[in-house]
Amino acid sequence: MQPKTKQSQMDAGRAFSLLKKYRIPSSEFIIAKKAEAAAKAAEKLGFPVALKVVSEKILHKSDIGCVKTGISSAGQAAKAFDEIMKNAKTKAKVRPEGILIQKMESGTEIIIGLKKDPQFGPVVLLGLGGIFVEVMKDVSLRIAPLEKTGCLEMIEELKGSAILKGARGKKPVNIDSIVNILMAVSSIGMKNKNIAEMDLNPVIVNESSAKVVDARIIVEK
């Protein structure tokens, strides 16, 4: 019996750098190491912003109060920084590398994922965010590598695909931007054999673009 492969989570800085390498757009961010720097970063990015802990050792940031959203002033940003640092140290027993300050985006939430299957290799996932994926399990799967046709088929397979096309008077989202991210994630899975799992959740898509807001990447050592 083969020993289990050790896995670890990429910190946020490395994860977003990997996305940038594959030209996957993400919401603008700055990493700060002090509360004063976090306040200045928030002002520079423009409100509202979100703050998230940067640590390879914390897998579920929201569960222990290491994510703060809807921050609308420099004072709130500084306070949120201190609260996240305190929660990381007391609840996770971790001293974070810093705190990521990120511009919040508006649009429809989708989820794009990647998982290395022992039999089929990299498998790409697409789903609508929120209640659609949590309750309705509204997702589509494809084995990598992906071409544009396969990506469009994944979008069509979603039960809530009408939302992306502009249901109830809403403007249709930029479908090409979703396709581009799906194909890039497929390439990441094919070219980086050490990546066991990738969770881009949420990806905010609107009529002009799709941007990754949070990225969780698990690598094998």
Phi, psi and omega in degrees: 000130182283142178294151179293140178283134178285141180234151176214162180261134173295142173288166187300320181299314179293322181297313181290331176294322177295318178299317180298321179301325180261017176058038174267116183293142176224158178295139184300140181214162174222139176260127182242150180248354178222156183298320180298319179293325178295319179297316180294321179296319180297318178296321180293319182287327183097135184276154000278157178232167173239149176241136182221143179293146175250106181197134177286343187266351180253109184277320185243086187296317185294326185297334183244023175072030180256018172225131176231128182240166177069027179286126189239011177205161179297321179298317177296323180296317179296317179296317179297321177304309182297321180294318180294316178300317180296315180296321179297319183286321185273323185266326181253353181056041183231139171262109185295156174289338180165188178235133180269125176255128189223137176295131178278143183250159177241143181151201181264134180277130170231167178236133174234129184225170178214135177218136179274111179273136182298335181262316188260349183085209184295128177240130183259139181240142172228135177207159171278144186282181177064224186297333183297316181274326184286317185258314186271350181054042185276087182224161175229143184234146174214145174279132177288152005278155180252143170249171184302319181301315179296323179295317179295324177295322178299316180297317181296329183288341181293135178299327182263023183300334179298331178296321180288333183273356177103047179290153175055043174081357178284152178289141177294147180280169179281095183297320181301325181292326176292315179302316181298320179291318179301316181292324179292319177296320176301316179296320178301315180296324181285327187261349182235086186293344181277352179276116181272329186200144175221133181229104176264098190208111004267161163253124181263121182240137176223196185291343184250332187199173170229129182229136177283129179261323179221140182227125176242117183235124179254128181242152176265139180262000000 
